[in-house]
Amino acid sequence: MKTHITCLYIKYFTWYFNENRGVISAMITGKEYIERIDQLKSEVWEAGKKVDEPLSKHPAFKGAIKSQSELYDLQNQPELRSIMVHEDKETSLEIGTSYMVPRTKGDLEKRRKMVQVWARHSAGLMGRSPDYMNTVLASFVSSVSLLDHQPNCFPDHLLKFYKYAVENDLSFTHTFISPQNNRSSLACLDEDITNARVVKRLEEGIVIKGAKLLATQGGMTDEIIVFSAPGIQDSSHAFAVSIPSNSPGVKFICRKSFAGSEVPFDSPLSSKFEEMDSMVIFDNVLVPWERVFFYDNIKAAHDFYLKGNFVPLTLHQIVSRQVIKTEFILGIAQMIVDTINISEYQHVQSKVAEIIKGLEASKALLLASEHQAAINKDGVMLPDRIPLYIAVNLFQETYPRFTEIVQLLGASGMVLVPEQSQFHSAIGDQLDHYLQGYEVKGAERVQLFSLASDLCMSAFGTRQTLYERFFFGDPIRLSQHIYSSYSKEGPVSFSKEFLSEKS
């Protein structure tokens, strides 16, 4: 297997020594991130062609790669150190807060602030910014006790890999969804010939063959974590590994690109934050044993997802990002109201108030999860799951409504958005006059509506809506889980007291 980070590279280019504080920083810069991705030369297929050029130069990827590199640079800004940097007292390493396993409520607050610093840079539109997968890895390593003394489980592999990832500030994508070929209730009775599974157990490691969905940022990261969702019936599908993205036999097959014009005026969001989604094909991929966390163990796959820390820690990251995204949408909605001067209408006020209520509800649920956090048996401070489940499920319902509100407020203005080049042409003055808003020229008004259109009506924008509709699973199943897991004994007892008083 090709290695994409040599020890020499780690020693001289990734770490630097802060002589004043005697602390080694493991955090990379944006430039280092781009160089690493380009050097990987992972097998990525886009528009029916294998990508041969550096990924950071390719039109379908370069916007998101540049934006992601800026996130790494934010991590290194001195004024953000207190939020973005965590000092590991045992190793004297400075690591990204996104990798930190929370031990106190203060740690959870710091994680929230870290997520929201990065989310503000992308308006919450990058659902797979590095903090998400770093949080996933932190949740895995903090759940490592679930693998102790279990067959075909290697907790020591996971601990060593976490150390390696943290010390090198690795970037990750992940995949765990089966191909959408048969979703009937009896699908488990069919022989699954498409879903990635372990086909061989060799002296060198396990061999994986098949496909999985839906690797967002596929090919744009150092590593890909592959694991099994609960509910599987075949033990060959029950595994968790992490491998370099350029591992032989790994292919990232991309969907159609939604990247818009490179002119920020025309495509202000899709030109920067279009995260490619991909199917991952594993063509007899050999995974060395040191990269295998568990295999052939259905119970481990079930417990690691449902009983581990994956759900509360990742939900905390997700809701932290969604708060910022809602704030961004509220800002756009109000700017439209101001630009075409429609604030006097009651229906307009009511629509904007819907977004305000959604924003404040998400913020309250997020803070409630931290306030009600508790230490588990392994000493990990976990946010309360219920408020986070409710916040995510609520966002699945409200986000499509929020984008609809922006469309309703903008109306025909969402359609008539000439390119910037037209304002720089011979008819530019006329466009400035006839497309003007309230106390703004046409170019300024159209620039705002171009932003709103890219968010709500472009291929990029509609993908965002679908993404949030199903983030963290089917909304109906999620609401069923909320119903079944929420403790209703207290309210029922409270109501019964009134019945007994009447009898």
LODO-247976 format. One record per residue (C-alpha): residue in three letters; x, y, z. Coordinates in steps of 0.25 Angstrom, whole numbers, plus 5000, padded with zeros to 4 digits. Each point is the difference from the previous one (the first is absolute). Layout:
<rs>
alaXYZ...
</rs>
This chain:
<rs>
met500050005000lys500550144996thr500350095012his499650154998ile500750065012thr501549965002cys500750015014leu500950104994tyr498850094995ile499449995014lys501350045007tyr500450124991phe498750054994thr498849975009trp500550035014tyr500750125005phe500650035013asn499550125008glu501350035008asn499350105010arg499049905004gly500749874998val498849944993ile500049934987ser498850044991ala499449884991met499150094992ile500250024986thr499950134991gly499050014988lys501249994991glu500549875006tyr498549954998ile500050034986glu501449944997arg499649875007ile498749984992asp500750034987gln501249915003leu499049885003lys499549994986ser498849925005glu499249934989val498850104998trp499149994988glu499250124996ala499150024987gly500449864995lys501550035001lys501149975010val500550135006asp501550014996glu500350145004pro500250055014leu498749995007ser500250155005lys500050044986his498849934995pro498750084998ala499149915008phe500950005012lys500950125001gly499050095006ala499749915012ile501549965001lys500350155001ser498950025010gln500549885009ser501450054999glu499550145006leu499449925012tyr501449945003asp500650145000leu498950055009gln500449895010asn501450075000gln499650145003pro500650055013glu498750075004leu499249874999arg500949925007ser499249995013ile498949944992met500649924988val501249945008his500049895011glu501349975007asp500149865004lys500750005014glu500549864999thr500750024987ser500350154999leu499450004987glu499150114994ile498949934993gly498750064993thr498850015010ser499249924990tyr500849875004met499850035015val499349905008pro499150085010arg500249985014thr499350125006lys498850094996gly501050114997asp500649904990leu498749994993glu499850155000lys501450014994arg499649904989arg498750074997lys500850134998met501149934991val498949944991gln499350144999val501350074996trp500249914989ala498550004996arg500050154999his501149994990ser499149924991ala498650055005gly499849855005leu499949954986met501249915001gly499449885007arg501349924999ser501050115005pro501149935007asp499450025014tyr498949904997met500849884997asn501050045010thr498949995010val499649874995leu501449945002ala500050065014ser498649935003phe500649874995val501350015009ser499250045012ser499149884998val501149904999ser499749935012leu498849934992leu501049934992asp500849945012his500049855001gln499149994988pro500249904989asn500750064987cys500150135007phe501350085001pro499950125010asp501550025000his500050024985leu498950115002leu500850075011lys501350004992phe499350054987tyr499450115008lys501350055005tyr500649994986ala498850084994val500150115011glu501550014999asn499950024985asp498750085000leu499449914989ser498750034992phe498949894999thr498849974992his499249885003thr499049904994phe499049905007ile498750004991ser499749884991pro499750034986gln498550034997asn499749884992asn498949935009arg499450085012ser498849905002ser499749955014leu500549864995ala501350054993cys500849935011leu499649864994asp500750034987glu501449974998asp500750145000ile501050004989thr500250155000asn500250045014ala501550015004arg500349885008val501249925005val500349894990lys501449955005arg500749995013leu501549994997glu501350005008glu500250154996gly498650055003ile498549994995val499650024985ile498850094997lys499149994988gly498850074996ala499550155000lys499450095011leu499450144999leu500150125003ala501450055002thr499950155000gln501350064997gly500449874994gly501550014995met500250145007thr500549945013asp501249925005glu499249885005ile498649944999ile499449935012val499149884996phe499049955010ser498749925001ala498750065004pro499149925010gly499049904995ile500949924991gln499749854999asp501349954994ser501350005008ser500850024988his499450144999ala500350035015phe501450075000ala500750135003val501350054994ser500750124995ile500950004988pro500750114992ser499250064989asn501049954989ser500049855005pro500049914988gly498749964995val499250125006lys499250084990phe499250125003ile498950014989cys499550145001arg498650064997lys499850114990ser500750135005phe499150115006ala501250105000gly499550134993ser500750114993glu501450045006val499550145000pro499650035015phe498950094996asp499349904991ser500249885009pro500450055014leu499749875007ser500249884990ser501350054995lys500649995015phe499249905007glu499649894991glu500449875007met500049894990asp499349875003ser500449864996met499849864999val501249925005ile500449874993phe500949905008asp500649914989asn500749905009val500650105009leu501049945010val499950075014pro501249975008trp499649945014glu500650135007arg498950084993val498849905004phe499250045012phe499149885000tyr499449904989asp499149895000asn499250055012ile498650044999lys499950035014ala501250105000ala499450074988his498750025007asp500550045014phe501150094994tyr499050084993leu498850005010lys500749985014gly501350084997asn500250154999phe499850024985val498550055002pro500250105011leu501350064995thr499750014985leu498650055003his500650115008gln500950044989ile498949994990val499150095008ser501150105002arg500250024985gln498550004997val499850125010ile501050084992lys499349964987thr498750045005glu500650145004phe500550014986ile498749984994leu499350095009gly501050114996ile499749984985ala498550005003gln500150135007met500950064990ile499049974989val498950065008asp500850135002thr500550004985ile498650004994asn499450075012ile498949915004ser500149995015glu498750075002tyr499249884996gln499549905011his500249884992val501450044997gln500350025015ser499349875003lys500949924990val501350065006ala499549985014glu499949854996ile501550004997ile500350085013lys499249895008gly500849894994leu501350075003glu499750025014ala499449865002ser501349944994lys500950085009ala499149975013leu500049854997leu501550004998leu500350075013ala499049915007ser500849884995glu501350065006his499350045013gln499449865002ala501349934996ala500649895009ile501349925001asn499949864996lys500749885006asp501250034991gly500250145005val499450074987met499150125002leu498849974990pro499050104997asp498549955002arg499649934987ile498550045001pro500150154998leu501049974988tyr499149894994ile498850105000ala500950124995val500549914988asn498649954997leu499450145001phe501050054990gln499649894990glu498650065000thr500450155001tyr501150014991pro499249974987arg499050105005phe501150115003thr500549994985glu498550014996ile499950125008val501250074993gln499449964987leu498650065004leu500750135005gly500850014987ala498949964990ser500450044986gly501250065004met500649865003val499949984985leu500550134994val501449995004pro500950054988glu501549965001gln501050105005ser500650014985gln498750074996phe500150115010his501450024995ser499550014985ala499450124992ile498649975007gly500650005014asp499450145003gln498649964996leu500149875008asp500450085012his498850094998tyr498949914997leu500449895009gln500350095012gly499549975014tyr499650095012glu501250105000val500949904993lys500449994986gly499749894991ala501349935001glu500050005015arg498549945000val500349904990gln501349955008leu499149975012phe499049934992ser501049924993leu500549965014ala498649965004ser499849934987asp501249925001leu499649955014cys498549974996met499949974986ser501349954993ala500449865000phe500950035011gly498950065008thr499049894998arg501149905004gln500150075013thr498649995002leu500049854998tyr501249985008glu499450075012arg498649924998phe500749875002phe501250045009phe500249895011gly499049914993asp498550004996pro499250105007ile498949915003arg500949895006leu500750115008ser498650055006gln499749865003his501349995008ile499750125007tyr498649955004ser500649875005ser501250055007tyr499350125007ser499649975015lys498650035001glu499849945014gly500150145007pro498950074991val499149885001ser500149995015phe499850155001ser498749994992lys499549885008glu500150085013phe498950094994leu499149884997ser500249945014glu499650145006lys498749994992ser499649865005
</rs>
